[in-house]
Amino acid sequence: MATEEFIIRIPPYHYIHVLDQNSNVSRVEVGPKTYIRQDNERVLFAPMRMVTVPPRHYCTVANPVSRDAQGLVLFDVTGQVRLRHADLEIRLAQDPFPLYPGEVLEKDITPLQVVLPNTALHLKALLDFEDKDGDKVVAGDEWLFEGPGTYIPRKEVEVVEIIQATIIRQNQALRLRARKECWDRDGKERVTGEEWLVTTGQKGGQWAQPWGGDIPPVCSGPSSSWRQPRGACTA
């Protein structure tokens, strides 16, 4: 709510938005400071606390500001902050920060998701991007994030579901069918509709390596057909 006071005291870790009614450009003023409003200015709301993301949490900001290589906020010729309209930015634990004019806290502060052992997240790419290893991921690719671990979300990826591992015991097998072309856990190429049995991987009635090392899976069968994001299997 706009305030008509001429002297605004901004506490530490608080901020306000000031509208210049001559240029119709809004800017941010951060505390601690005592701000004296000019006649041609309007303070759009009372001092508001900055967004504080604690460790092991994240938030999502819509229409985030554009920054240069040094991380400094970019402005246009009128002095208005540049926004990446209709885009999203996931922000992890960091120093408290203000929201610039136009930015919206799309998703409030949320704990990071912890994936337990023998559990995985079924992930699907919404946009093309390169992962941290430099590999290109295409929109529509699917894979699993294997536990135990903490999943760091990305704006290009959605979590489809949580999958539990299936333990193959002695004298048991898992029947799999390929939904798409893929490679199984042993590196064998599978074609759409192909069916096979998985009987290996057990150790003393338990799964020796439930998710097969560091190779993410694309199949619901726990010990077969992993990675190759375009592939998928059903048990």
Contacts in CASP RR format, 6 or more apart in sequence:
PFRMAT RR
TARGET T0000
AUTHOR 0000-0000-0000
METHOD contacts of the structure
MODEL  1
MATEEFIIRIPPYHYIHVLDQNSNVSRVEVGPKTYIRQDNERVLFAPMRM
VTVPPRHYCTVANPVSRDAQGLVLFDVTGQVRLRHADLEIRLAQDPFPLY
PGEVLEKDITPLQVVLPNTALHLKALLDFEDKDGDKVVAGDEWLFEGPGT
YIPRKEVEVVEIIQATIIRQNQALRLRARKECWDRDGKERVTGEEWLVTT
GQKGGQWAQPWGGDIPPVCSGPSSSWRQPRGACTA
1 45 0 8 1.000
1 46 0 8 1.000
2 42 0 8 1.000
2 43 0 8 1.000
2 44 0 8 1.000
2 45 0 8 1.000
3 43 0 8 1.000
3 45 0 8 1.000
3 46 0 8 1.000
5 37 0 8 1.000
5 43 0 8 1.000
6 36 0 8 1.000
6 37 0 8 1.000
7 34 0 8 1.000
7 35 0 8 1.000
7 36 0 8 1.000
7 37 0 8 1.000
8 16 0 8 1.000
8 34 0 8 1.000
8 35 0 8 1.000
8 36 0 8 1.000
8 37 0 8 1.000
8 43 0 8 1.000
8 46 0 8 1.000
8 47 0 8 1.000
9 34 0 8 1.000
9 35 0 8 1.000
9 47 0 8 1.000
10 16 0 8 1.000
10 29 0 8 1.000
10 30 0 8 1.000
10 31 0 8 1.000
10 32 0 8 1.000
10 33 0 8 1.000
10 34 0 8 1.000
10 35 0 8 1.000
10 47 0 8 1.000
11 31 0 8 1.000
11 32 0 8 1.000
11 47 0 8 1.000
12 31 0 8 1.000
12 32 0 8 1.000
13 31 0 8 1.000
13 49 0 8 1.000
13 50 0 8 1.000
13 52 0 8 1.000
13 96 0 8 1.000
14 30 0 8 1.000
14 31 0 8 1.000
14 47 0 8 1.000
14 48 0 8 1.000
14 49 0 8 1.000
14 50 0 8 1.000
15 28 0 8 1.000
15 29 0 8 1.000
15 30 0 8 1.000
15 31 0 8 1.000
15 47 0 8 1.000
15 48 0 8 1.000
15 50 0 8 1.000
15 98 0 8 1.000
15 99 0 8 1.000
16 28 0 8 1.000
16 29 0 8 1.000
16 35 0 8 1.000
16 43 0 8 1.000
16 44 0 8 1.000
16 45 0 8 1.000
16 46 0 8 1.000
16 47 0 8 1.000
16 48 0 8 1.000
17 26 0 8 1.000
17 27 0 8 1.000
17 28 0 8 1.000
17 29 0 8 1.000
17 43 0 8 1.000
17 44 0 8 1.000
17 45 0 8 1.000
17 101 0 8 1.000
18 26 0 8 1.000
18 27 0 8 1.000
18 28 0 8 1.000
18 29 0 8 1.000
18 35 0 8 1.000
18 37 0 8 1.000
18 41 0 8 1.000
18 42 0 8 1.000
18 43 0 8 1.000
18 44 0 8 1.000
19 25 0 8 1.000
19 26 0 8 1.000
19 41 0 8 1.000
19 42 0 8 1.000
19 43 0 8 1.000
19 44 0 8 1.000
20 26 0 8 1.000
20 27 0 8 1.000
20 40 0 8 1.000
20 41 0 8 1.000
21 40 0 8 1.000
21 41 0 8 1.000
21 42 0 8 1.000
22 40 0 8 1.000
23 78 0 8 1.000
23 79 0 8 1.000
25 78 0 8 1.000
25 79 0 8 1.000
25 80 0 8 1.000
26 44 0 8 1.000
26 80 0 8 1.000
26 101 0 8 1.000
27 79 0 8 1.000
27 81 0 8 1.000
27 101 0 8 1.000
28 81 0 8 1.000
28 98 0 8 1.000
28 100 0 8 1.000
28 101 0 8 1.000
29 35 0 8 1.000
30 50 0 8 1.000
30 98 0 8 1.000
31 47 0 8 1.000
35 43 0 8 1.000
37 43 0 8 1.000
50 96 0 8 1.000
50 97 0 8 1.000
50 98 0 8 1.000
51 59 0 8 1.000
51 91 0 8 1.000
51 96 0 8 1.000
51 97 0 8 1.000
51 98 0 8 1.000
51 99 0 8 1.000
51 105 0 8 1.000
51 109 0 8 1.000
52 96 0 8 1.000
52 109 0 8 1.000
53 59 0 8 1.000
53 91 0 8 1.000
53 92 0 8 1.000
53 93 0 8 1.000
53 94 0 8 1.000
53 109 0 8 1.000
54 93 0 8 1.000
54 109 0 8 1.000
55 93 0 8 1.000
56 93 0 8 1.000
56 111 0 8 1.000
56 112 0 8 1.000
56 150 0 8 1.000
57 92 0 8 1.000
57 93 0 8 1.000
57 109 0 8 1.000
57 110 0 8 1.000
57 111 0 8 1.000
57 112 0 8 1.000
58 90 0 8 1.000
58 91 0 8 1.000
58 92 0 8 1.000
58 93 0 8 1.000
58 109 0 8 1.000
58 110 0 8 1.000
58 112 0 8 1.000
58 152 0 8 1.000
58 153 0 8 1.000
59 90 0 8 1.000
59 91 0 8 1.000
59 105 0 8 1.000
59 107 0 8 1.000
59 108 0 8 1.000
59 109 0 8 1.000
59 110 0 8 1.000
60 88 0 8 1.000
60 89 0 8 1.000
60 90 0 8 1.000
60 91 0 8 1.000
60 105 0 8 1.000
60 106 0 8 1.000
60 107 0 8 1.000
60 155 0 8 1.000
61 88 0 8 1.000
61 89 0 8 1.000
61 91 0 8 1.000
61 99 0 8 1.000
61 103 0 8 1.000
61 104 0 8 1.000
61 105 0 8 1.000
61 106 0 8 1.000
62 86 0 8 1.000
62 87 0 8 1.000
62 88 0 8 1.000
62 103 0 8 1.000
62 104 0 8 1.000
62 105 0 8 1.000
62 106 0 8 1.000
63 83 0 8 1.000
63 84 0 8 1.000
63 85 0 8 1.000
63 86 0 8 1.000
63 87 0 8 1.000
63 102 0 8 1.000
63 103 0 8 1.000
63 104 0 8 1.000
64 83 0 8 1.000
64 84 0 8 1.000
64 87 0 8 1.000
64 88 0 8 1.000
64 89 0 8 1.000
64 103 0 8 1.000
65 73 0 8 1.000
65 74 0 8 1.000
65 81 0 8 1.000
65 82 0 8 1.000
65 83 0 8 1.000
65 84 0 8 1.000
65 100 0 8 1.000
65 103 0 8 1.000
66 73 0 8 1.000
66 74 0 8 1.000
66 82 0 8 1.000
66 83 0 8 1.000
66 84 0 8 1.000
67 73 0 8 1.000
67 74 0 8 1.000
68 74 0 8 1.000
73 81 0 8 1.000
73 82 0 8 1.000
73 100 0 8 1.000
74 81 0 8 1.000
74 82 0 8 1.000
75 81 0 8 1.000
75 82 0 8 1.000
76 82 0 8 1.000
80 101 0 8 1.000
81 100 0 8 1.000
81 101 0 8 1.000
81 102 0 8 1.000
83 100 0 8 1.000
83 102 0 8 1.000
83 103 0 8 1.000
87 155 0 8 1.000
88 106 0 8 1.000
88 155 0 8 1.000
89 155 0 8 1.000
90 153 0 8 1.000
90 154 0 8 1.000
90 155 0 8 1.000
91 97 0 8 1.000
92 152 0 8 1.000
99 105 0 8 1.000
112 150 0 8 1.000
112 151 0 8 1.000
112 152 0 8 1.000
112 153 0 8 1.000
113 121 0 8 1.000
113 150 0 8 1.000
113 151 0 8 1.000
113 153 0 8 1.000
113 159 0 8 1.000
114 148 0 8 1.000
114 149 0 8 1.000
114 150 0 8 1.000
114 151 0 8 1.000
115 121 0 8 1.000
115 145 0 8 1.000
115 146 0 8 1.000
115 147 0 8 1.000
115 148 0 8 1.000
115 149 0 8 1.000
115 150 0 8 1.000
115 151 0 8 1.000
116 147 0 8 1.000
116 148 0 8 1.000
117 147 0 8 1.000
117 148 0 8 1.000
117 210 0 8 1.000
118 147 0 8 1.000
118 164 0 8 1.000
118 165 0 8 1.000
118 167 0 8 1.000
118 207 0 8 1.000
118 210 0 8 1.000
119 147 0 8 1.000
119 162 0 8 1.000
119 163 0 8 1.000
119 164 0 8 1.000
119 165 0 8 1.000
120 144 0 8 1.000
120 145 0 8 1.000
120 146 0 8 1.000
120 147 0 8 1.000
120 162 0 8 1.000
120 163 0 8 1.000
120 165 0 8 1.000
120 211 0 8 1.000
120 217 0 8 1.000
121 144 0 8 1.000
121 145 0 8 1.000
121 151 0 8 1.000
121 159 0 8 1.000
121 160 0 8 1.000
121 161 0 8 1.000
121 162 0 8 1.000
121 163 0 8 1.000
122 142 0 8 1.000
122 144 0 8 1.000
122 159 0 8 1.000
122 160 0 8 1.000
122 161 0 8 1.000
122 162 0 8 1.000
122 163 0 8 1.000
123 142 0 8 1.000
123 143 0 8 1.000
123 144 0 8 1.000
123 145 0 8 1.000
123 157 0 8 1.000
123 158 0 8 1.000
123 159 0 8 1.000
123 160 0 8 1.000
124 140 0 8 1.000
124 141 0 8 1.000
124 142 0 8 1.000
124 157 0 8 1.000
124 158 0 8 1.000
124 160 0 8 1.000
125 137 0 8 1.000
125 138 0 8 1.000
125 139 0 8 1.000
125 140 0 8 1.000
125 141 0 8 1.000
125 142 0 8 1.000
125 156 0 8 1.000
125 157 0 8 1.000
125 229 0 8 1.000
126 139 0 8 1.000
126 140 0 8 1.000
126 156 0 8 1.000
126 157 0 8 1.000
126 158 0 8 1.000
127 139 0 8 1.000
127 155 0 8 1.000
127 156 0 8 1.000
128 136 0 8 1.000
128 137 0 8 1.000
128 138 0 8 1.000
128 139 0 8 1.000
128 156 0 8 1.000
129 136 0 8 1.000
129 137 0 8 1.000
129 154 0 8 1.000
129 156 0 8 1.000
130 136 0 8 1.000
130 137 0 8 1.000
131 137 0 8 1.000
137 156 0 8 1.000
137 229 0 8 1.000
138 229 0 8 1.000
138 230 0 8 1.000
140 229 0 8 1.000
140 230 0 8 1.000
141 229 0 8 1.000
141 230 0 8 1.000
142 160 0 8 1.000
142 218 0 8 1.000
142 229 0 8 1.000
142 230 0 8 1.000
142 231 0 8 1.000
142 232 0 8 1.000
143 216 0 8 1.000
143 217 0 8 1.000
143 218 0 8 1.000
143 227 0 8 1.000
143 229 0 8 1.000
144 163 0 8 1.000
144 211 0 8 1.000
144 216 0 8 1.000
144 217 0 8 1.000
144 218 0 8 1.000
144 226 0 8 1.000
145 151 0 8 1.000
145 216 0 8 1.000
146 210 0 8 1.000
146 211 0 8 1.000
146 212 0 8 1.000
146 213 0 8 1.000
146 216 0 8 1.000
146 217 0 8 1.000
147 211 0 8 1.000
151 159 0 8 1.000
153 159 0 8 1.000
163 220 0 8 1.000
165 207 0 8 1.000
165 210 0 8 1.000
165 211 0 8 1.000
165 222 0 8 1.000
166 174 0 8 1.000
166 221 0 8 1.000
166 222 0 8 1.000
166 235 0 8 1.000
167 202 0 8 1.000
167 205 0 8 1.000
167 206 0 8 1.000
167 207 0 8 1.000
167 210 0 8 1.000
167 222 0 8 1.000
168 174 0 8 1.000
168 198 0 8 1.000
168 199 0 8 1.000
168 200 0 8 1.000
168 201 0 8 1.000
168 202 0 8 1.000
168 207 0 8 1.000
168 222 0 8 1.000
168 223 0 8 1.000
169 202 0 8 1.000
169 205 0 8 1.000
170 202 0 8 1.000
170 204 0 8 1.000
170 205 0 8 1.000
172 199 0 8 1.000
172 202 0 8 1.000
173 197 0 8 1.000
173 198 0 8 1.000
173 199 0 8 1.000
174 197 0 8 1.000
174 198 0 8 1.000
174 199 0 8 1.000
174 221 0 8 1.000
174 222 0 8 1.000
174 223 0 8 1.000
174 224 0 8 1.000
174 235 0 8 1.000
175 195 0 8 1.000
175 196 0 8 1.000
175 197 0 8 1.000
175 235 0 8 1.000
176 184 0 8 1.000
176 195 0 8 1.000
176 196 0 8 1.000
176 197 0 8 1.000
176 198 0 8 1.000
176 219 0 8 1.000
176 221 0 8 1.000
176 224 0 8 1.000
176 225 0 8 1.000
176 233 0 8 1.000
176 234 0 8 1.000
176 235 0 8 1.000
177 193 0 8 1.000
177 194 0 8 1.000
177 195 0 8 1.000
177 233 0 8 1.000
177 234 0 8 1.000
177 235 0 8 1.000
178 190 0 8 1.000
178 191 0 8 1.000
178 192 0 8 1.000
178 193 0 8 1.000
178 194 0 8 1.000
178 195 0 8 1.000
178 219 0 8 1.000
178 225 0 8 1.000
178 231 0 8 1.000
178 232 0 8 1.000
178 233 0 8 1.000
179 192 0 8 1.000
179 193 0 8 1.000
179 231 0 8 1.000
179 232 0 8 1.000
179 233 0 8 1.000
179 234 0 8 1.000
180 192 0 8 1.000
180 218 0 8 1.000
180 230 0 8 1.000
180 231 0 8 1.000
180 232 0 8 1.000
181 189 0 8 1.000
181 190 0 8 1.000
181 191 0 8 1.000
181 192 0 8 1.000
181 230 0 8 1.000
181 231 0 8 1.000
182 189 0 8 1.000
182 190 0 8 1.000
182 218 0 8 1.000
182 219 0 8 1.000
182 225 0 8 1.000
182 228 0 8 1.000
182 230 0 8 1.000
182 231 0 8 1.000
182 232 0 8 1.000
182 233 0 8 1.000
183 189 0 8 1.000
183 190 0 8 1.000
183 225 0 8 1.000
183 226 0 8 1.000
183 227 0 8 1.000
183 228 0 8 1.000
183 231 0 8 1.000
184 190 0 8 1.000
184 196 0 8 1.000
184 219 0 8 1.000
184 224 0 8 1.000
184 225 0 8 1.000
184 226 0 8 1.000
184 233 0 8 1.000
185 198 0 8 1.000
185 212 0 8 1.000
185 215 0 8 1.000
185 217 0 8 1.000
185 223 0 8 1.000
185 224 0 8 1.000
185 225 0 8 1.000
185 226 0 8 1.000
186 224 0 8 1.000
190 196 0 8 1.000
190 225 0 8 1.000
190 233 0 8 1.000
196 224 0 8 1.000
198 221 0 8 1.000
198 223 0 8 1.000
198 224 0 8 1.000
200 223 0 8 1.000
201 207 0 8 1.000
201 208 0 8 1.000
201 209 0 8 1.000
201 223 0 8 1.000
202 208 0 8 1.000
207 222 0 8 1.000
207 223 0 8 1.000
210 222 0 8 1.000
210 223 0 8 1.000
211 217 0 8 1.000
211 222 0 8 1.000
211 226 0 8 1.000
212 223 0 8 1.000
212 226 0 8 1.000
215 226 0 8 1.000
215 227 0 8 1.000
216 226 0 8 1.000
216 227 0 8 1.000
217 225 0 8 1.000
217 226 0 8 1.000
217 227 0 8 1.000
218 225 0 8 1.000
218 226 0 8 1.000
218 227 0 8 1.000
218 228 0 8 1.000
218 229 0 8 1.000
218 230 0 8 1.000
218 231 0 8 1.000
218 232 0 8 1.000
218 233 0 8 1.000
219 225 0 8 1.000
219 226 0 8 1.000
219 231 0 8 1.000
219 232 0 8 1.000
219 233 0 8 1.000
219 234 0 8 1.000
219 235 0 8 1.000
220 232 0 8 1.000
220 233 0 8 1.000
220 234 0 8 1.000
220 235 0 8 1.000
221 233 0 8 1.000
221 235 0 8 1.000
224 233 0 8 1.000
225 231 0 8 1.000
225 232 0 8 1.000
225 233 0 8 1.000
END
